[in-house]
Amino acid sequence: MRRTAVATAVVLAALALARPASCAVGCTLNDPDRDIRRLFPGATGYRTEFVSIAERGGRPLAARIETRLGEPLDPVYEALDVSYAYYTVLKGNAVVGFVHGVNQKGRYGGMQLILATDLRGAVVGFYYQKLTSPEAKRFRSEAFTGQFKGLTVADFDLYRSASAEERARSPVSRIKDPSERSADDFRATLRGVMKNLILLEVFGTTKQDD
């Protein structure tokens, strides 16, 4: 997958030159060849696409995202012109999944939350590419991150429901804060993962039924 990594670097450089200084590229993988191979061991390649809220729908789309999240987008971490990187993972010519990340404001600084999802948008892998927290080890543990496997954006929508009964039925409600004194970062993680899955859906990246 080395050639694709070189192409990705070229695309990033071109974006940096083409976009105004106020624009940012959000949460690209540190080493796409290595990271995608780890998340999808059978992958043979990938395609990279950069998508922003501004390009796909602007303020009306942002308002829809905010309604689902239940709070405004952060003007620094979630500006409308931030380009999100989407990696479409291939096995031969077949698409087998997606890898995508978001920046999320945490208590001690910015987080970078990376998800691997299948063709229907269910989580098959989750890790922190960046996390500044005195309890980072607890958050990065497989015992915690593994609880997100299988979750979809529908599970988070149910968790955000006004009905206590529906919230209790969501598997998100059973995820436990792994920390002792970092509840803010736990809540930020849930928000960031939900935002990541919402963006995957609204950008039209997941494969829908006919």
Wavefront OBJ file of the C-alpha trace (Angstrom):
o trace
v 0.000 0.000 0.000
v 3.077 2.248 -0.223
v 2.066 4.033 -3.439
v -1.263 5.019 -1.936
v 0.477 6.503 1.091
v 2.654 8.657 -1.180
v -0.446 9.774 -3.071
v -2.144 10.682 0.217
v 0.809 12.840 1.220
v 0.651 14.610 -2.143
v -3.080 15.267 -1.704
v -2.531 16.690 1.778
v 0.199 18.991 0.486
v -2.020 20.154 -2.350
v -4.870 20.875 0.069
v -2.580 22.909 2.283
v -1.532 25.028 -0.692
v -4.985 25.373 -2.201
v -6.968 26.249 0.934
v -6.941 29.515 2.902
v -4.898 29.512 6.097
v -8.105 29.460 8.160
v -9.022 26.029 6.796
v -7.772 22.819 8.383
v -7.566 19.155 7.536
v -9.002 17.200 10.432
v -7.526 14.036 11.883
v -5.710 12.195 9.122
v -4.055 8.884 9.972
v -0.454 9.155 11.119
v 0.600 6.208 8.947
v -2.264 5.069 6.690
v -0.465 1.967 5.339
v 0.314 0.682 8.823
v -2.922 1.779 10.492
v -5.284 0.398 7.846
v -3.436 -2.903 7.681
v -3.777 -3.213 11.455
v -7.507 -2.432 11.407
v -8.242 -4.554 8.313
v -5.573 -7.302 8.141
v -6.857 -8.608 4.800
v -6.831 -5.214 3.045
v -4.851 -4.788 -0.155
v -5.289 -1.022 -0.633
v -7.384 2.043 0.074
v -8.690 5.283 -1.403
v -8.565 8.620 0.416
v -11.228 11.327 0.201
v -11.505 14.677 1.996
v -14.993 15.995 2.791
v -16.171 19.068 4.705
v -19.522 20.165 6.100
v -19.172 23.417 4.157
v -18.856 21.541 0.861
v -21.624 19.040 1.535
v -24.336 21.295 2.919
v -22.970 24.281 4.823
v -24.887 25.767 7.725
v -28.150 23.786 7.097
v -26.197 20.518 7.301
v -24.357 21.757 10.400
v -27.727 22.526 12.022
v -28.894 18.940 11.359
v -25.716 17.545 12.901
v -26.059 19.814 15.933
v -29.664 18.705 16.447
v -28.608 15.060 16.515
v -25.666 15.742 18.799
v -27.811 17.855 21.085
v -25.292 20.711 21.227
v -23.488 23.181 18.939
v -20.392 22.315 16.958
v -17.221 23.778 18.433
v -16.000 26.729 16.304
v -12.356 25.668 16.717
v -12.414 21.866 16.587
v -15.490 21.557 14.346
v -15.432 24.513 11.960
v -17.516 23.969 8.848
v -14.508 24.234 6.527
v -12.522 21.476 8.257
v -11.924 18.622 5.806
v -12.433 15.142 7.254
v -10.341 12.292 5.854
v -12.177 9.128 4.779
v -10.265 6.001 3.848
v -12.223 3.488 1.779
v -10.592 0.122 2.446
v -10.219 -2.359 -0.401
v -9.597 -6.076 -0.750
v -8.846 -6.469 -4.406
v -11.542 -4.431 -6.120
v -14.084 -4.913 -3.323
v -14.815 -2.321 -0.641
v -14.585 -3.977 2.781
v -14.863 -1.015 5.142
v -13.959 2.543 6.064
v -11.531 4.277 8.420
v -12.201 7.834 9.572
v -11.350 10.109 12.464
v -12.454 13.309 14.150
v -10.950 15.885 16.466
v -12.777 16.269 19.755
v -12.196 18.744 22.561
v -11.265 16.985 25.792
v -10.628 18.311 29.284
v -6.848 18.391 28.852
v -6.652 19.198 25.132
v -7.644 17.823 21.768
v -8.465 14.158 21.198
v -8.245 12.313 17.894
v -10.744 9.451 17.711
v -10.276 6.894 14.936
v -13.039 4.477 13.926
v -12.983 1.529 11.561
v -16.467 0.637 10.325
v -17.994 -2.005 8.084
v -20.139 -1.294 5.025
v -23.226 -0.657 7.173
v -21.515 1.774 9.512
v -21.010 -0.574 12.486
v -17.801 -0.076 14.455
v -15.219 -2.840 14.004
v -12.346 -0.962 15.663
v -11.756 2.152 17.751
v -8.653 3.812 19.145
v -7.303 7.180 20.252
v -4.683 8.492 17.874
v -4.171 11.412 20.273
v -5.217 11.709 23.893
v -3.878 14.035 26.578
v -5.139 12.787 29.905
v -3.595 11.663 33.196
v -5.713 8.513 32.798
v -4.925 7.903 29.126
v -3.890 4.290 29.793
v -7.343 3.472 31.127
v -9.063 5.047 28.122
v -6.760 3.329 25.611
v -7.285 -0.127 27.125
v -8.971 -2.795 25.016
v -11.347 -3.367 27.924
v -12.749 0.116 27.249
v -12.307 0.665 23.488
v -13.574 -2.837 22.715
v -16.999 -1.916 24.103
v -17.609 0.268 21.037
v -17.394 -2.641 18.592
v -20.690 -3.301 16.859
v -22.194 0.091 17.693
v -23.931 2.113 14.993
v -25.185 5.667 14.801
v -28.696 4.307 15.499
v -27.488 3.103 18.912
v -26.290 6.630 19.722
v -29.555 8.151 18.443
v -31.388 5.834 20.859
v -29.008 6.862 23.654
v -29.837 10.524 22.951
v -33.591 9.828 23.023
v -35.870 11.794 25.341
v -37.316 8.498 26.549
v -35.560 6.944 29.544
v -36.772 3.506 28.433
v -35.210 3.891 24.985
v -31.959 5.224 26.462
v -31.759 2.158 28.681
v -32.193 -0.118 25.648
v -29.227 1.432 23.856
v -25.954 -0.537 24.220
v -24.219 2.833 24.611
v -25.798 3.147 28.067
v -23.852 0.072 29.190
v -20.421 1.542 28.388
v -18.695 2.339 31.667
v -16.353 5.233 32.332
v -12.929 3.552 32.757
v -11.429 6.508 34.613
v -11.473 7.567 38.236
v -11.348 11.354 37.823
v -11.867 12.056 34.104
v -15.619 11.891 33.556
v -15.356 14.906 31.217
v -13.097 12.951 28.871
v -15.453 9.965 28.988
v -18.366 12.168 27.945
v -16.184 13.807 25.270
v -15.329 10.352 23.916
v -18.985 9.365 23.603
v -19.744 12.662 21.877
v -16.791 12.332 19.513
v -17.650 8.771 18.505
v -21.274 9.767 17.903
v -20.196 12.761 15.835
v -17.856 10.536 13.835
v -20.675 8.100 13.018
v -23.101 10.920 12.171
v -20.602 12.414 9.725
v -20.036 9.009 8.139
v -23.778 8.774 7.508
v -24.514 12.348 6.404
v -21.540 12.428 4.044
v -23.042 9.374 2.344
v -20.002 7.149 2.841
v -21.804 4.066 4.192
v -23.350 1.623 1.742
v -27.134 1.768 1.889
v -29.705 -0.887 0.987
v -31.313 -0.568 -2.441
l 1 2 3 4 5 6 7 8 9 10 11 12 13 14 15 16 17 18 19 20 21 22 23 24 25 26 27 28 29 30 31 32 33 34 35 36 37 38 39 40 41 42 43 44 45 46 47 48 49 50 51 52 53 54 55 56 57 58 59 60 61 62 63 64 65 66 67 68 69 70 71 72 73 74 75 76 77 78 79 80 81 82 83 84 85 86 87 88 89 90 91 92 93 94 95 96 97 98 99 100 101 102 103 104 105 106 107 108 109 110 111 112 113 114 115 116 117 118 119 120 121 122 123 124 125 126 127 128 129 130 131 132 133 134 135 136 137 138 139 140 141 142 143 144 145 146 147 148 149 150 151 152 153 154 155 156 157 158 159 160 161 162 163 164 165 166 167 168 169 170 171 172 173 174 175 176 177 178 179 180 181 182 183 184 185 186 187 188 189 190 191 192 193 194 195 196 197 198 199 200 201 202 203 204 205 206 207 208 209 210
